[in-house]
Amino acid sequence: MASDLDFSPPEVPEPTFLENLLRYGLFLGAIFQLICVLAIIVPIPKSHEVEAEPSEPRGAEVTKKPKAAVPSANKRPKKETKKKR
């Protein structure tokens, strides 16, 4: 009865190149997703240099007035008459 037991490991075929590529691609995709989720959750403080030297003074932004919607010269006015078929 002791001779009937087979303790050898089961025969598993070697993974092919495409299976390895798929496995490692899935691992890289999962790591990328974790990094993206962590980037959303964990706030990154802005550097002090950017805050100290703004490219435009804030007073200039307040004095700007919104432009009225001006139709561009390239657009043709819509025809109000129906087309004849």
Residue pairs with C-beta under 8 A, 6 or more apart in sequence:
15 23
